[in-house]
């Protein structure tokens, strides 16, 4: 138990602030979303390219 003479009791509001989430790296979440969107777009383009190649090879048969 802390000695109140040397360490006054913290208010419940101040104590709750210690446990609130915080962004250690500003902009990190946004950067992840951008990379995810780019990756998804690249994947979709790759799938479309593969489908086009497959349909071209079937036409050649």
PDB file of N, CA, C and O in Angstrom, chain B, residues numbered from 101:
ATOM      1  N   UNK B 101       0.852  -1.180   0.000  1.00  0.00           N
ATOM      2  CA  UNK B 101       0.000   0.000   0.000  1.00  0.00           C
ATOM      3  C   UNK B 101       0.897   1.242   0.000  1.00  0.00           C
ATOM      4  O   UNK B 101       1.767   1.377   0.861  1.00  0.00           O
ATOM      5  N   UNK B 102       0.690   2.148  -0.961  1.00  0.00           N
ATOM      6  CA  UNK B 102       1.534   3.338  -1.002  1.00  0.00           C
ATOM      7  C   UNK B 102       1.292   4.242   0.200  1.00  0.00           C
ATOM      8  O   UNK B 102       0.183   4.326   0.727  1.00  0.00           O
ATOM      9  N   UNK B 103       2.325   4.895   0.604  1.00  0.00           N
ATOM     10  CA  UNK B 103       2.238   5.837   1.710  1.00  0.00           C
ATOM     11  C   UNK B 103       1.644   7.133   1.164  1.00  0.00           C
ATOM     12  O   UNK B 103       2.272   7.815   0.355  1.00  0.00           O
ATOM     13  N   UNK B 104       0.442   7.467   1.605  1.00  0.00           N
ATOM     14  CA  UNK B 104      -0.260   8.643   1.078  1.00  0.00           C
ATOM     15  C   UNK B 104       0.487   9.943   1.377  1.00  0.00           C
ATOM     16  O   UNK B 104       0.274  10.951   0.704  1.00  0.00           O
ATOM     17  N   UNK B 105       1.339   9.921   2.358  1.00  0.00           N
ATOM     18  CA  UNK B 105       2.096  11.116   2.697  1.00  0.00           C
ATOM     19  C   UNK B 105       3.059  11.478   1.555  1.00  0.00           C
ATOM     20  O   UNK B 105       3.280  12.656   1.276  1.00  0.00           O
ATOM     21  N   UNK B 106       3.621  10.472   0.909  1.00  0.00           N
ATOM     22  CA  UNK B 106       4.598  10.707  -0.152  1.00  0.00           C
ATOM     23  C   UNK B 106       4.005  10.525  -1.552  1.00  0.00           C
ATOM     24  O   UNK B 106       4.504  11.100  -2.519  1.00  0.00           O
ATOM     25  N   UNK B 107       2.962   9.739  -1.655  1.00  0.00           N
ATOM     26  CA  UNK B 107       2.342   9.474  -2.953  1.00  0.00           C
ATOM     27  C   UNK B 107       0.833   9.611  -2.815  1.00  0.00           C
ATOM     28  O   UNK B 107       0.165   8.684  -2.357  1.00  0.00           O
ATOM     29  N   UNK B 108       0.290  10.764  -3.209  1.00  0.00           N
ATOM     30  CA  UNK B 108      -1.158  10.941  -3.076  1.00  0.00           C
ATOM     31  C   UNK B 108      -1.903   9.950  -3.975  1.00  0.00           C
ATOM     32  O   UNK B 108      -1.410   9.537  -5.024  1.00  0.00           O
ATOM     33  N   UNK B 109      -3.099   9.588  -3.527  1.00  0.00           N
ATOM     34  CA  UNK B 109      -3.890   8.629  -4.290  1.00  0.00           C
ATOM     35  C   UNK B 109      -4.291   9.240  -5.633  1.00  0.00           C
ATOM     36  O   UNK B 109      -4.703  10.397  -5.710  1.00  0.00           O
ATOM     37  N   UNK B 110      -4.163   8.448  -6.664  1.00  0.00           N
ATOM     38  CA  UNK B 110      -4.491   8.892  -8.018  1.00  0.00           C
ATOM     39  C   UNK B 110      -6.005   8.848  -8.198  1.00  0.00           C
ATOM     40  O   UNK B 110      -6.683   7.948  -7.702  1.00  0.00           O
ATOM     41  N   UNK B 111      -6.513   9.836  -8.916  1.00  0.00           N
ATOM     42  CA  UNK B 111      -7.958   9.848  -9.177  1.00  0.00           C
ATOM     43  C   UNK B 111      -8.302   8.683 -10.107  1.00  0.00           C
ATOM     44  O   UNK B 111      -7.469   8.254 -10.905  1.00  0.00           O
ATOM     45  N   UNK B 112      -9.530   8.177 -10.002  1.00  0.00           N
ATOM     46  CA  UNK B 112      -9.927   7.078 -10.899  1.00  0.00           C
ATOM     47  C   UNK B 112      -9.774   7.456 -12.374  1.00  0.00           C
ATOM     48  O   UNK B 112      -9.420   6.606 -13.190  1.00  0.00           O
ATOM     49  N   UNK B 113     -10.033   8.706 -12.726  1.00  0.00           N
ATOM     50  CA  UNK B 113      -9.898   9.149 -14.116  1.00  0.00           C
ATOM     51  C   UNK B 113      -8.442   9.071 -14.581  1.00  0.00           C
ATOM     52  O   UNK B 113      -8.158   8.573 -15.670  1.00  0.00           O
ATOM     53  N   UNK B 114      -7.520   9.568 -13.746  1.00  0.00           N
ATOM     54  CA  UNK B 114      -6.100   9.515 -14.103  1.00  0.00           C
ATOM     55  C   UNK B 114      -5.607   8.064 -14.162  1.00  0.00           C
ATOM     56  O   UNK B 114      -4.791   7.711 -15.014  1.00  0.00           O
ATOM     57  N   UNK B 115      -6.101   7.249 -13.268  1.00  0.00           N
ATOM     58  CA  UNK B 115      -5.698   5.835 -13.262  1.00  0.00           C
ATOM     59  C   UNK B 115      -6.187   5.144 -14.532  1.00  0.00           C
ATOM     60  O   UNK B 115      -5.462   4.335 -15.111  1.00  0.00           O
ATOM     61  N   UNK B 116      -7.397   5.452 -14.967  1.00  0.00           N
ATOM     62  CA  UNK B 116      -7.950   4.839 -16.173  1.00  0.00           C
ATOM     63  C   UNK B 116      -7.139   5.244 -17.403  1.00  0.00           C
ATOM     64  O   UNK B 116      -7.000   4.449 -18.333  1.00  0.00           O
ATOM     65  N   UNK B 117      -6.604   6.457 -17.426  1.00  0.00           N
ATOM     66  CA  UNK B 117      -5.811   6.930 -18.567  1.00  0.00           C
ATOM     67  C   UNK B 117      -4.568   6.062 -18.786  1.00  0.00           C
ATOM     68  O   UNK B 117      -4.091   5.935 -19.913  1.00  0.00           O
ATOM     69  N   UNK B 118      -4.051   5.472 -17.719  1.00  0.00           N
ATOM     70  CA  UNK B 118      -2.863   4.622 -17.846  1.00  0.00           C
ATOM     71  C   UNK B 118      -3.142   3.401 -18.707  1.00  0.00           C
ATOM     72  O   UNK B 118      -2.236   2.872 -19.352  1.00  0.00           O
ATOM     73  N   UNK B 119      -4.385   2.954 -18.721  1.00  0.00           N
ATOM     74  CA  UNK B 119      -4.728   1.719 -19.412  1.00  0.00           C
ATOM     75  C   UNK B 119      -5.415   1.948 -20.752  1.00  0.00           C
ATOM     76  O   UNK B 119      -5.830   0.990 -21.405  1.00  0.00           O
ATOM     77  N   UNK B 120      -5.537   3.191 -21.165  1.00  0.00           N
ATOM     78  CA  UNK B 120      -6.168   3.499 -22.449  1.00  0.00           C
ATOM     79  C   UNK B 120      -5.206   3.121 -23.577  1.00  0.00           C
ATOM     80  O   UNK B 120      -3.992   3.274 -23.441  1.00  0.00           O
ATOM     81  N   UNK B 121      -5.748   2.631 -24.680  1.00  0.00           N
ATOM     82  CA  UNK B 121      -4.877   2.311 -25.816  1.00  0.00           C
ATOM     83  C   UNK B 121      -4.280   3.594 -26.402  1.00  0.00           C
ATOM     84  O   UNK B 121      -4.869   4.671 -26.310  1.00  0.00           O
ATOM     85  N   UNK B 122      -3.113   3.453 -26.997  1.00  0.00           N
ATOM     86  CA  UNK B 122      -2.490   4.601 -27.637  1.00  0.00           C
ATOM     87  C   UNK B 122      -1.782   4.120 -28.898  1.00  0.00           C
ATOM     88  O   UNK B 122      -1.458   2.940 -29.032  1.00  0.00           O
ATOM     89  N   UNK B 123      -1.551   5.035 -29.804  1.00  0.00           N
ATOM     90  CA  UNK B 123      -0.861   4.705 -31.046  1.00  0.00           C
ATOM     91  C   UNK B 123       0.625   4.990 -30.853  1.00  0.00           C
ATOM     92  O   UNK B 123       1.055   6.143 -30.863  1.00  0.00           O
ATOM     93  N   UNK B 124       1.392   3.937 -30.678  1.00  0.00           N
ATOM     94  CA  UNK B 124       2.831   4.105 -30.489  1.00  0.00           C
ATOM     95  C   UNK B 124       3.490   4.614 -31.767  1.00  0.00           C
ATOM     96  O   UNK B 124       4.455   5.377 -31.718  1.00  0.00           O
ATOM     97  N   UNK B 125       2.963   4.187 -32.904  1.00  0.00           N
ATOM     98  CA  UNK B 125       3.501   4.618 -34.193  1.00  0.00           C
ATOM     99  C   UNK B 125       2.407   5.353 -34.961  1.00  0.00           C
ATOM    100  O   UNK B 125       1.511   4.728 -35.529  1.00  0.00           O
ATOM    101  N   UNK B 126       2.481   6.654 -34.974  1.00  0.00           N
ATOM    102  CA  UNK B 126       1.450   7.431 -35.670  1.00  0.00           C
ATOM    103  C   UNK B 126       1.497   7.120 -37.161  1.00  0.00           C
ATOM    104  O   UNK B 126       2.562   7.104 -37.777  1.00  0.00           O
ATOM    105  N   UNK B 127       0.320   6.875 -37.725  1.00  0.00           N
ATOM    106  CA  UNK B 127       0.216   6.602 -39.145  1.00  0.00           C
ATOM    107  C   UNK B 127       0.419   5.148 -39.529  1.00  0.00           C
ATOM    108  O   UNK B 127       0.242   4.785 -40.691  1.00  0.00           O
ATOM    109  N   UNK B 128       0.789   4.310 -38.568  1.00  0.00           N
ATOM    110  CA  UNK B 128       1.081   2.899 -38.863  1.00  0.00           C
ATOM    111  C   UNK B 128      -0.160   2.172 -39.377  1.00  0.00           C
ATOM    112  O   UNK B 128      -0.086   1.436 -40.361  1.00  0.00           O
ATOM    113  N   UNK B 129      -1.296   2.375 -38.717  1.00  0.00           N
ATOM    114  CA  UNK B 129      -2.530   1.700 -39.125  1.00  0.00           C
ATOM    115  C   UNK B 129      -2.929   2.121 -40.539  1.00  0.00           C
ATOM    116  O   UNK B 129      -3.341   1.289 -41.347  1.00  0.00           O
ATOM    117  N   UNK B 130      -2.807   3.404 -40.831  1.00  0.00           N
ATOM    118  CA  UNK B 130      -3.144   3.901 -42.164  1.00  0.00           C
ATOM    119  C   UNK B 130      -2.198   3.309 -43.207  1.00  0.00           C
ATOM    120  O   UNK B 130      -2.636   2.927 -44.293  1.00  0.00           O
ATOM    121  N   UNK B 131      -0.924   3.231 -42.890  1.00  0.00           N
ATOM    122  CA  UNK B 131       0.044   2.637 -43.820  1.00  0.00           C
ATOM    123  C   UNK B 131      -0.287   1.175 -44.081  1.00  0.00           C
ATOM    124  O   UNK B 131      -0.184   0.712 -45.216  1.00  0.00           O
ATOM    125  N   UNK B 132      -0.680   0.449 -43.055  1.00  0.00           N
ATOM    126  CA  UNK B 132      -1.067  -0.948 -43.240  1.00  0.00           C
ATOM    127  C   UNK B 132      -2.280  -1.073 -44.150  1.00  0.00           C
ATOM    128  O   UNK B 132      -2.328  -1.951 -45.010  1.00  0.00           O
ATOM    129  N   UNK B 133      -3.258  -0.197 -43.960  1.00  0.00           N
ATOM    130  CA  UNK B 133      -4.451  -0.231 -44.817  1.00  0.00           C
ATOM    131  C   UNK B 133      -4.084   0.046 -46.278  1.00  0.00           C
ATOM    132  O   UNK B 133      -4.620  -0.586 -47.188  1.00  0.00           O
ATOM    133  N   UNK B 134      -3.166   0.995 -46.497  1.00  0.00           N
ATOM    134  CA  UNK B 134      -2.746   1.306 -47.871  1.00  0.00           C
ATOM    135  C   UNK B 134      -2.032   0.117 -48.512  1.00  0.00           C
ATOM    136  O   UNK B 134      -2.294  -0.224 -49.665  1.00  0.00           O
ATOM    137  N   UNK B 135      -1.135  -0.505 -47.763  1.00  0.00           N
ATOM    138  CA  UNK B 135      -0.413  -1.668 -48.292  1.00  0.00           C
ATOM    139  C   UNK B 135      -1.383  -2.803 -48.576  1.00  0.00           C
ATOM    140  O   UNK B 135      -1.264  -3.494 -49.588  1.00  0.00           O
ATOM    141  N   UNK B 136      -2.336  -2.992 -47.685  1.00  0.00           N
ATOM    142  CA  UNK B 136      -3.333  -4.040 -47.890  1.00  0.00           C
ATOM    143  C   UNK B 136      -4.145  -3.777 -49.162  1.00  0.00           C
ATOM    144  O   UNK B 136      -4.393  -4.695 -49.943  1.00  0.00           O
ATOM    145  N   UNK B 137      -4.552  -2.535 -49.365  1.00  0.00           N
ATOM    146  CA  UNK B 137      -5.332  -2.192 -50.554  1.00  0.00           C
ATOM    147  C   UNK B 137      -4.508  -2.403 -51.816  1.00  0.00           C
ATOM    148  O   UNK B 137      -5.015  -2.935 -52.803  1.00  0.00           O
ATOM    149  N   UNK B 138      -3.245  -1.992 -51.795  1.00  0.00           N
ATOM    150  CA  UNK B 138      -2.375  -2.188 -52.954  1.00  0.00           C
ATOM    151  C   UNK B 138      -2.166  -3.665 -53.238  1.00  0.00           C
ATOM    152  O   UNK B 138      -2.211  -4.097 -54.390  1.00  0.00           O
ATOM    153  N   UNK B 139      -1.938  -4.438 -52.185  1.00  0.00           N
ATOM    154  CA  UNK B 139      -1.722  -5.874 -52.347  1.00  0.00           C
ATOM    155  C   UNK B 139      -2.959  -6.543 -52.923  1.00  0.00           C
ATOM    156  O   UNK B 139      -2.856  -7.389 -53.811  1.00  0.00           O
ATOM    157  N   UNK B 140      -4.120  -6.168 -52.422  1.00  0.00           N
ATOM    158  CA  UNK B 140      -5.363  -6.748 -52.912  1.00  0.00           C
ATOM    159  C   UNK B 140      -5.569  -6.387 -54.383  1.00  0.00           C
ATOM    160  O   UNK B 140      -5.990  -7.228 -55.178  1.00  0.00           O
ATOM    161  N   UNK B 141      -5.277  -5.151 -54.739  1.00  0.00           N
ATOM    162  CA  UNK B 141      -5.409  -4.704 -56.121  1.00  0.00           C
ATOM    163  C   UNK B 141      -4.448  -5.479 -57.020  1.00  0.00           C
ATOM    164  O   UNK B 141      -4.833  -5.923 -58.101  1.00  0.00           O
ATOM    165  N   UNK B 142      -3.191  -5.644 -56.575  1.00  0.00           N
ATOM    166  CA  UNK B 142      -2.217  -6.396 -57.363  1.00  0.00           C
ATOM    167  C   UNK B 142      -2.649  -7.846 -57.522  1.00  0.00           C
ATOM    168  O   UNK B 142      -2.496  -8.422 -58.599  1.00  0.00           O
ATOM    169  N   UNK B 143      -3.182  -8.436 -56.472  1.00  0.00           N
ATOM    170  CA  UNK B 143      -3.650  -9.821 -56.526  1.00  0.00           C
ATOM    171  C   UNK B 143      -4.788  -9.955 -57.527  1.00  0.00           C
ATOM    172  O   UNK B 143      -4.802 -10.880 -58.339  1.00  0.00           O
ATOM    173  N   UNK B 144      -5.744  -9.030 -57.470  1.00  0.00           N
ATOM    174  CA  UNK B 144      -6.877  -9.064 -58.399  1.00  0.00           C
ATOM    175  C   UNK B 144      -6.411  -8.912 -59.848  1.00  0.00           C
ATOM    176  O   UNK B 144      -6.930  -9.577 -60.745  1.00  0.00           O
ATOM    177  N   UNK B 145      -5.432  -8.034 -60.071  1.00  0.00           N
ATOM    178  CA  UNK B 145      -4.885  -7.872 -61.423  1.00  0.00           C
ATOM    179  C   UNK B 145      -4.203  -9.152 -61.892  1.00  0.00           C
ATOM    180  O   UNK B 145      -4.330  -9.531 -63.056  1.00  0.00           O
ATOM    181  N   UNK B 146      -3.489  -9.812 -61.005  1.00  0.00           N
ATOM    182  CA  UNK B 146      -2.817 -11.064 -61.343  1.00  0.00           C
ATOM    183  C   UNK B 146      -3.832 -12.142 -61.701  1.00  0.00           C
ATOM    184  O   UNK B 146      -3.643 -12.878 -62.670  1.00  0.00           O
ATOM    185  N   UNK B 147      -4.903 -12.238 -60.926  1.00  0.00           N
ATOM    186  CA  UNK B 147      -5.951 -13.226 -61.193  1.00  0.00           C
ATOM    187  C   UNK B 147      -6.579 -12.964 -62.556  1.00  0.00           C
ATOM    188  O   UNK B 147      -6.804 -13.899 -63.324  1.00  0.00           O
ATOM    189  N   UNK B 148      -6.861 -11.707 -62.862  1.00  0.00           N
ATOM    190  CA  UNK B 148      -7.437 -11.359 -64.163  1.00  0.00           C
ATOM    191  C   UNK B 148      -6.479 -11.726 -65.295  1.00  0.00           C
ATOM    192  O   UNK B 148      -6.907 -12.241 -66.328  1.00  0.00           O
ATOM    193  N   UNK B 149      -5.206 -11.469 -65.109  1.00  0.00           N
ATOM    194  CA  UNK B 149      -4.198 -11.790 -66.117  1.00  0.00           C
ATOM    195  C   UNK B 149      -4.146 -13.303 -66.354  1.00  0.00           C
ATOM    196  O   UNK B 149      -4.070 -13.749 -67.499  1.00  0.00           O
ATOM    197  N   UNK B 150      -4.188 -14.081 -65.289  1.00  0.00           N
ATOM    198  CA  UNK B 150      -4.167 -15.542 -65.408  1.00  0.00           C
ATOM    199  C   UNK B 150      -5.412 -16.028 -66.146  1.00  0.00           C
ATOM    200  O   UNK B 150      -5.326 -16.903 -67.007  1.00  0.00           O
ATOM    201  N   UNK B 151      -6.560 -15.461 -65.807  1.00  0.00           N
ATOM    202  CA  UNK B 151      -7.802 -15.851 -66.485  1.00  0.00           C
ATOM    203  C   UNK B 151      -7.723 -15.544 -67.979  1.00  0.00           C
ATOM    204  O   UNK B 151      -8.156 -16.353 -68.800  1.00  0.00           O
ATOM    205  N   UNK B 152      -7.176 -14.389 -68.335  1.00  0.00           N
ATOM    206  CA  UNK B 152      -7.031 -14.019 -69.739  1.00  0.00           C
ATOM    207  C   UNK B 152      -6.107 -14.998 -70.456  1.00  0.00           C
ATOM    208  O   UNK B 152      -6.404 -15.436 -71.567  1.00  0.00           O
ATOM    209  N   UNK B 153      -4.987 -15.341 -69.821  1.00  0.00           N
ATOM    210  CA  UNK B 153      -4.049 -16.299 -70.409  1.00  0.00           C
ATOM    211  C   UNK B 153      -4.703 -17.652 -70.618  1.00  0.00           C
ATOM    212  O   UNK B 153      -4.499 -18.291 -71.650  1.00  0.00           O
ATOM    213  N   UNK B 154      -5.485 -18.093 -69.645  1.00  0.00           N
ATOM    214  CA  UNK B 154      -6.157 -19.391 -69.753  1.00  0.00           C
ATOM    215  C   UNK B 154      -7.173 -19.382 -70.887  1.00  0.00           C
ATOM    216  O   UNK B 154      -7.268 -20.347 -71.646  1.00  0.00           O
ATOM    217  N   UNK B 155      -7.924 -18.307 -71.005  1.00  0.00           N
ATOM    218  CA  UNK B 155      -8.938 -18.254 -72.072  1.00  0.00           C
ATOM    219  C   UNK B 155      -8.260 -18.175 -73.447  1.00  0.00           C
ATOM    220  O   UNK B 155      -8.776 -18.748 -74.408  1.00  0.00           O
ATOM    221  N   UNK B 156      -7.135 -17.492 -73.566  1.00  0.00           N
ATOM    222  CA  UNK B 156      -6.390 -17.430 -74.824  1.00  0.00           C
ATOM    223  C   UNK B 156      -5.859 -18.803 -75.196  1.00  0.00           C
ATOM    224  O   UNK B 156      -5.898 -19.175 -76.369  1.00  0.00           O
ATOM    225  N   UNK B 157      -5.358 -19.574 -74.217  1.00  0.00           N
ATOM    226  CA  UNK B 157      -4.820 -20.899 -74.534  1.00  0.00           C
ATOM    227  C   UNK B 157      -5.927 -21.857 -74.940  1.00  0.00           C
ATOM    228  O   UNK B 157      -5.700 -22.737 -75.771  1.00  0.00           O
ATOM    229  N   UNK B 158      -7.109 -21.710 -74.381  1.00  0.00           N
ATOM    230  CA  UNK B 158      -8.229 -22.568 -74.763  1.00  0.00           C
ATOM    231  C   UNK B 158      -8.703 -22.232 -76.177  1.00  0.00           C
ATOM    232  O   UNK B 158      -9.123 -23.121 -76.917  1.00  0.00           O
ATOM    233  N   UNK B 159      -8.637 -20.962 -76.551  1.00  0.00           N
ATOM    234  CA  UNK B 159      -9.031 -20.557 -77.897  1.00  0.00           C
ATOM    235  C   UNK B 159      -8.072 -21.097 -78.956  1.00  0.00           C
ATOM    236  O   UNK B 159      -8.475 -21.380 -80.084  1.00  0.00           O
ATOM    237  N   UNK B 160      -6.790 -21.238 -78.579  1.00  0.00           N
ATOM    238  CA  UNK B 160      -5.786 -21.736 -79.510  1.00  0.00           C
ATOM    239  C   UNK B 160      -5.958 -23.220 -79.800  1.00  0.00           C
ATOM    240  O   UNK B 160      -5.487 -23.702 -80.830  1.00  0.00           O
ATOM    241  N   UNK B 161      -6.620 -23.949 -78.918  1.00  0.00           N
ATOM    242  CA  UNK B 161      -6.778 -25.404 -79.090  1.00  0.00           C
ATOM    243  C   UNK B 161      -7.683 -25.769 -80.192  1.00  0.00           C
ATOM    244  O   UNK B 161      -7.902 -26.954 -80.444  1.00  0.00           O
TER     245      UNK B 161
END
